Amino acid sequence: MPVSRLGLVVHQGRPLAVQAAEVVRDWCRRHDIGCTDIDVWKQHEGRRGGMDELHHAGNPDLVVTLGGDGTFLRGARIAAKNDAAVLGVDLGKVGFLTEVACSDVEEALEAVHHGGATIEERMTLTMRASRPLEIPTGIDALLRYGHGPALPPPSVRPETVEGDGWGVALDVTALNDVVLEKLARDHQVSIGVYLAGRLLASYSADALIVATPTGSTAYSFAAGGPVLSPNLEAVVFTPVAPHMTFNRTVVAAPDEPVALRVLPHSGQAAVSIDGQLRGILDPGDWIGVYGSVRRLRLVRLRPTDFYGRLRDRFRLTDAPATGIDGESDRFWVPDSPVPADLAHLRIPTARTAAEETARPVPCPVSPTAGTPAEAPAAD
């Protein structure tokens, strides 16, 4: 896909990201490609919604993020509005979304520009609600103490029909998850949970998570949810610290919506989208979370070793009882061609296994790389 305009999201708190950003800008200048920094702010400034940020950037067809998964999510919320591709440059600690090392950023840009990269699509979530989301004055500062400014509440999509009972359609594209959580430590949220229009149960809990397969390794995983392959299409519902016997995750089909209704005697609930506070619900309010028709387009230079990354990122160790057998091979891939009855399966070849095993060369940090004053993103 030839690149005509590029949007750049930089974790300004990482000198390496600032240094790599100059490489991207220089590449754009040499190829006569417009490049705009997006989702940039200072502590006293507000942030733009996804559509406003997209228009400010001139509707880029490629978004490059320099940081970890938090920075990637900042770029993804903008790219998904315009079906732009996202290239994540890995500068984080436990990332699953970023693709290349910063030492390979120029090679990656060339591959994208000249058609040498592949595009991997990921499922996203969107929302409806009983009313437009709002953040009451004072709550934002309390909940985001020590962080950068919050995003504005999501705008209402034009397909909303007032009074039809389906609520307002919100301009939301979540790659990881939508979370409903309590505001007060001593007051849990009480939520009626409906799957595909049918009541599952009424929960009293710290939070309730609706995640994509991509988000299954984020908050849902920390709450005890399962790990799902990002190649799946599914909606993952996970309760957090529920006061009830049934505390299991439910994995629903991608066309089965999840509705969360705040019960009359519940405390207020905060709505977070991909880790960003976007609104407060009162008793009687509800949200509906469901699979979106939009897909996020991720740039990949080679097949992704998701399970190898799972092992590395979570530092999985083998059972002590297997120690006598020595370390297992990282891949089980015979050298001979894949048999015909296995050809339809997702199996790495010996060549791709060797490529995925190769470690990227770490980037050198320039001693003169500066750190501008903008607030860093949380990764």
C-alpha positions in Angstrom: 0.0 0.0 0.0 1.7 3.2 -1.1 1.7 5.7 1.8 0.4 9.2 1.0 0.1 10.6 4.5 1.4 9.4 7.8 0.2 10.1 11.4 2.8 9.7 14.1 2.1 8.9 17.8 5.1 9.2 20.1 5.6 8.3 23.7 7.3 11.5 24.7 8.5 10.1 28.0 10.8 7.6 26.2 14.0 9.1 24.7 14.2 6.2 22.4 10.8 7.0 21.0 11.7 10.6 20.5 14.8 9.5 18.6 13.0 7.0 16.4 10.4 9.7 15.6 13.1 11.7 13.8 13.9 8.7 11.7 10.2 8.5 10.6 10.0 12.2 9.9 13.2 12.1 7.8 11.9 9.1 5.8 8.7 11.0 5.1 10.7 14.1 3.9 12.8 11.9 1.6 9.6 10.3 0.1 7.6 13.5 -0.1 5.0 12.1 2.3 3.1 14.3 4.7 3.7 13.5 8.4 1.7 14.9 11.3 2.2 14.3 15.0 -1.2 13.2 16.5 -2.6 12.8 20.0 -0.1 15.4 21.4 -0.9 17.4 24.5 0.4 19.3 27.4 -0.8 19.0 31.0 -3.0 22.1 30.7 -4.5 21.2 27.3 -7.4 19.0 26.4 -7.4 16.1 24.0 -9.4 15.5 20.8 -11.8 12.8 20.1 -10.9 10.2 17.4 -12.6 11.9 14.5 -11.3 15.4 15.3 -7.8 14.0 15.7 -8.2 12.2 12.3 -9.2 15.4 10.5 -6.4 17.4 12.2 -3.9 14.8 10.9 -5.2 15.1 7.3 -6.8 11.6 7.2 -3.6 9.6 7.2 -3.6 6.1 5.5 -0.8 4.9 7.9 -0.4 5.6 11.6 3.0 4.8 13.2 3.2 4.5 17.0 6.4 4.7 18.9 6.1 3.2 22.4 4.4 0.3 24.0 0.8 -1.0 23.8 -0.6 2.1 25.5 0.9 4.2 22.8 -0.4 1.8 20.2 -3.9 2.1 21.5 -3.7 5.8 21.2 -3.0 5.4 17.5 -5.5 2.6 17.0 -8.5 4.7 18.2 -7.7 7.2 15.5 -6.7 4.8 12.7 -9.9 2.8 13.1 -12.0 5.8 12.2 -10.6 5.9 8.7 -9.6 2.3 8.0 -6.0 3.4 8.2 -3.3 0.8 8.8 -1.3 0.9 12.1 2.4 0.1 12.4 3.5 -0.3 16.1 7.2 0.1 16.9 8.0 -1.8 20.0 9.5 0.3 22.9 7.4 -1.1 25.7 7.8 -3.8 28.4 5.0 -6.3 28.0 3.5 -5.5 24.7 1.4 -7.8 22.5 0.4 -5.3 19.8 3.6 -3.6 18.6 5.3 -5.2 15.6 8.9 -4.1 15.0 12.0 -2.9 16.9 12.9 0.7 16.5 16.1 -0.3 14.7 14.0 -1.7 11.9 11.6 1.2 11.6 12.9 2.5 8.2 12.9 -1.0 6.8 9.3 -1.5 8.0 8.2 1.8 6.4 9.8 0.8 3.1 8.1 -2.5 3.2 4.7 -0.9 3.8 5.2 1.7 1.1 6.3 -0.8 -1.5 3.8 -3.6 -0.8 6.2 -5.9 1.1 4.1 -6.0 4.3 0.9 -7.8 5.1 -2.2 -6.5 6.9 -3.7 -8.4 9.8 -7.3 -7.5 10.8 -8.4 -7.5 14.4 -12.0 -7.4 15.8 -13.1 -4.3 17.6 -16.0 -3.3 19.9 -18.4 -0.4 19.7 -21.2 0.8 22.0 -24.7 2.2 22.5 -25.9 3.7 25.8 -29.2 4.9 27.4 -27.9 8.5 27.1 -24.7 10.3 25.9 -21.8 9.7 28.2 -20.6 12.6 30.5 -17.8 13.1 33.0 -18.9 15.2 35.9 -16.7 18.1 36.9 -14.0 17.0 39.4 -14.3 13.3 38.9 -11.8 13.3 36.0 -9.0 14.9 38.1 -9.7 12.5 40.9 -9.6 9.3 38.8 -6.7 10.4 36.6 -4.4 11.8 39.2 -0.8 11.7 38.0 -1.8 10.9 34.4 -2.2 13.0 31.3 -5.5 14.7 30.4 -8.5 12.5 29.7 -10.2 12.0 26.3 -13.5 13.7 25.9 -16.7 11.6 26.2 -17.5 9.9 22.9 -19.7 11.7 20.5 -23.1 10.4 19.3 -23.1 8.7 15.9 -25.6 10.1 13.3 -27.5 6.8 13.0 -29.0 7.4 16.5 -32.9 7.5 16.4 -34.3 9.2 19.5 -36.9 7.3 21.4 -36.6 4.0 19.6 -35.5 2.1 22.7 -32.1 1.2 21.4 -30.3 4.1 23.0 -27.7 6.4 21.5 -25.0 5.0 19.2 -21.6 6.2 20.4 -18.5 6.9 18.3 -16.5 4.2 20.0 -13.9 1.7 18.6 -12.3 -0.4 21.3 -9.5 -2.8 20.4 -9.0 -4.2 23.9 -12.0 -3.7 26.1 -14.9 -1.8 27.5 -15.0 -1.8 31.4 -17.7 -0.8 33.8 -16.2 -0.3 37.3 -17.0 1.1 40.7 -16.2 4.6 41.8 -16.2 4.2 45.6 -13.9 1.7 47.3 -16.6 0.8 49.8 -19.5 0.5 47.3 -19.5 -2.1 44.6 -21.5 -1.7 41.4 -24.6 -3.8 41.0 -25.1 -4.6 37.3 -27.6 -6.7 35.4 -25.8 -8.5 32.6 -27.6 -9.5 29.4 -26.1 -11.7 26.7 -27.8 -11.7 23.3 -30.8 -10.0 25.0 -31.2 -12.6 27.8 -30.4 -12.0 31.4 -27.3 -14.0 32.5 -27.1 -12.8 36.1 -27.1 -9.7 38.3 -23.6 -9.0 39.6 -22.3 -7.1 42.6 -18.6 -6.6 41.7 -15.6 -4.3 41.5 -15.9 -4.2 37.7 -17.2 -6.0 34.6 -15.1 -6.3 31.5 -16.2 -6.9 27.9 -13.1 -7.7 25.8 -12.1 -8.7 22.4 -9.7 -11.7 21.8 -6.9 -9.0 21.4 -7.9 -7.7 24.8 -8.0 -11.1 26.4 -4.3 -10.7 27.4 -5.0 -7.3 29.1 -7.3 -6.5 32.0 -9.5 -9.5 31.4 -6.4 -11.8 31.8 -5.4 -10.0 35.1 -8.9 -10.7 36.4 -8.6 -14.4 35.7 -10.0 -14.6 32.2 -8.8 -16.9 29.5 -6.2 -16.2 26.8 -7.8 -16.2 23.3 -6.0 -16.3 20.0 -6.2 -12.9 18.4 -7.3 -14.8 15.2 -10.6 -15.6 16.9 -13.8 -13.7 16.6 -15.5 -13.6 20.1 -16.8 -11.3 22.8 -15.3 -12.1 26.3 -17.2 -11.2 29.4 -15.2 -11.3 32.7 -16.4 -10.1 36.2 -13.9 -8.7 38.6 -14.2 -9.7 42.2 -17.9 -10.6 42.1 -19.7 -11.3 45.4 -21.3 -14.4 44.1 -20.5 -18.1 43.5 -20.4 -17.8 39.7 -17.3 -15.9 38.9 -16.4 -17.4 35.5 -15.7 -15.7 32.2 -18.3 -16.3 29.5 -17.0 -16.3 25.9 -19.9 -15.3 23.5 -20.1 -15.3 19.8 -19.1 -12.2 17.9 -22.7 -11.4 17.0 -24.0 -11.7 20.5 -24.2 -8.2 22.2 -23.5 -7.7 25.9 -25.7 -5.2 27.8 -24.8 -3.9 31.3 -27.6 -2.2 33.2 -26.8 -0.3 36.5 -29.3 -1.5 39.0 -31.4 1.0 41.1 -29.5 0.6 44.4 -26.0 0.5 42.9 -23.3 3.1 43.2 -22.2 5.1 40.2 -20.1 3.3 37.6 -17.2 4.6 35.5 -17.0 3.6 31.8 -13.5 3.0 30.5 -12.7 2.3 26.9 -9.2 0.7 26.2 -8.1 2.0 29.6 -9.4 5.6 29.1 -12.1 7.0 31.3 -14.9 8.1 29.0 -18.0 8.6 31.2 -20.0 8.0 34.4 -23.2 6.0 34.7 -25.9 6.5 37.3 -28.4 3.9 38.6 -30.8 3.1 35.9 -28.4 3.8 33.0 -27.2 1.1 30.7 -24.6 0.4 28.0 -24.6 -2.2 25.2 -21.3 -3.5 23.9 -21.1 -5.4 20.7 -18.8 -6.4 17.8 -18.2 -3.5 15.4 -18.2 -3.7 11.6 -14.9 -1.9 11.8 -11.7 -3.9 11.9 -8.4 -2.5 12.9 -5.7 -3.1 10.3 -2.3 -4.0 11.8 0.8 -3.9 9.7 2.8 -7.2 9.9 6.2 -7.8 8.3 6.2 -11.5 9.1 3.9 -14.1 10.7 3.3 -13.2 14.3 4.4 -15.8 16.9 1.6 -15.0 19.4 2.2 -18.0 21.6 5.9 -17.5 21.7 5.3 -13.9 22.7 2.8 -15.1 25.3 5.6 -17.3 26.8 8.1 -14.5 26.7 6.0 -11.6 27.9 4.5 -13.5 30.8 7.8 -15.3 31.5 6.2 -18.7 31.5 8.4 -21.4 32.9 8.3 -25.1 32.5 7.2 -27.5 35.2 10.1 -28.5 37.6 9.3 -32.1 36.9 10.3 -31.6 33.2 13.7 -30.3 34.1 15.4 -33.7 33.8 14.3 -33.8 30.1 16.1 -30.6 29.3 14.8 -27.5 27.5 12.1 -28.1 24.9 12.6 -26.8 21.3 10.8 -23.5 20.7 9.1 -24.8 17.6 7.9 -28.2 16.5 8.2 -28.0 12.7 9.4 -30.9 10.6 11.8 -30.0 7.7 9.7 -31.8 5.1 6.7 -30.2 3.3 3.4 -29.9 5.1 1.1 -32.9 4.2 -2.0 -32.2 2.1 -4.4 -33.0 5.0 -2.6 -30.3 7.2 -2.2 -27.7 4.5 -5.3 -25.7 5.6 -3.9 -25.3 9.2 -1.9 -22.3 10.6 1.5 -24.0 10.9 4.8 -22.2 10.6 7.3 -23.5 8.1 10.9 -24.1 9.1 11.9 -20.8 7.4 9.3 -18.7 9.3 10.2 -20.5 12.5 13.8 -19.4 12.0 12.8 -15.8 11.3 10.5 -15.6 14.3 13.3 -17.0 16.6 15.7 -14.2 15.5 15.8 -11.4 18.1 15.6 -7.8 16.9 18.7 -5.7 17.4 18.1 -3.2 20.2 18.2 0.5 19.3 21.1 2.6 20.5 20.1 5.6 22.5 21.5 8.9 21.3 22.9 10.8 24.3 21.4 14.0 22.8 17.9 12.6 22.4 15.6 15.0 24.2 12.3 14.6 26.0 9.8 17.3 25.2 7.4 18.6 27.9 4.3 16.8 26.7 2.7 14.4 29.2 3.8 10.8 28.5 1.3 8.1 27.6 0.8 5.2 30.0 2.0 1.9 28.6 
